[in-house]
């Protein structure tokens, strides 16, 4: 077993070095025939070797005696894409503001494990933000760029705030224009850009000083599905450039595809942290069996399915002419379902078996912590 774990861990380390995301690596290992337990053991070993670049310890923050964050403890690893999720108003933005030093905690600290002079905690950071401002890039939910300046002028202005030399500004600007697909509109006023291009510009402004950590608060809010996909792909590319990325977002189904780990903020605290697969395996034993028939005569079929002895179906959900069965026994459920369809001469259009989405897991966690 140790030798097998070492072999899988070498595969993981090599894939991560090439820029692959953990979920992509897991799928590749599963296709190679490695079992779940060895894959998870290897990932834990690799994660243990990762450097914690941000350590949040016993962090508490209140506003007007209303507790927003209560004793938050969290490690964020160097080079990962870490997602922070939670219901609206749960304190995600407050936590991001505290990490970057915009808000001073009542108790606790945020420690940065890097050589940034002697400033390592948020209380000192709050009193002297200039000491480590080069560490963070922060793209807020509402854009920070100036609409009456061109793309180039915005980048030059934000670069000047960090005291960068003209040569450095020129190199950074050209690199970011290319990376974020802004080259063709560099002379265009920011206010005339589309929403998607404005978000790209805002991220570029946050990256102009080449920070180690990029923080994004709701980076795909108010964007259509096509633009959201573009921004997620861009975030992934930025991460491949060596940036640690911290994201707060409520687009849960999209987060699980792009993020390394997810932290769940609920009732003022972090109630769970892990990879999407770890959260799925820990918080639910159910799988999703999703199917669609040509006739859409589901009530009769589902009634016969519920009458099958020994078959455990935890929940049934029907939407857009598709049925999702939640069951810890996907193979047996699939066998019985196909048998009943054959008896009823139902024509199957589509069928799939998956682990539940992160959204389902989040709802399960919230219910457990109510």
Secondary structure, 3 states (H helix, E strand, C coil): CHHHHHHHHHHHHHHHHCCCCHHHHHHHHHHCCCCHHHHHHHHHHHHHHCCEEEEEEEEEEEECCEEEEEEEEEEEECCCEEEEECCCCCCHHHHHHHHHCCCCCCEEEEEECCCCCCCCCHHHHHHCHHHCCCCEEEECCCCCCCCCCEHHHHHHHHHHCCCCCHHHHHHHHHHHHHHCCCHHHCCCEHHHCCHHHHHHHHHHHHHCCCCCEEEEECCCCCCCHHHHHHHHHHHHHHHHCCCEEEEECCCHHHHHHHCCEEEEEECCEEEEEECHHHHHHHHCCCEEEEEEECCCCHHHHHHHHHCCCCCCCCEEEEECCEEEEEECCHHHHHHHHHHHHHHHCCCEEEEEEEECCHHHHHHHHHHHCC
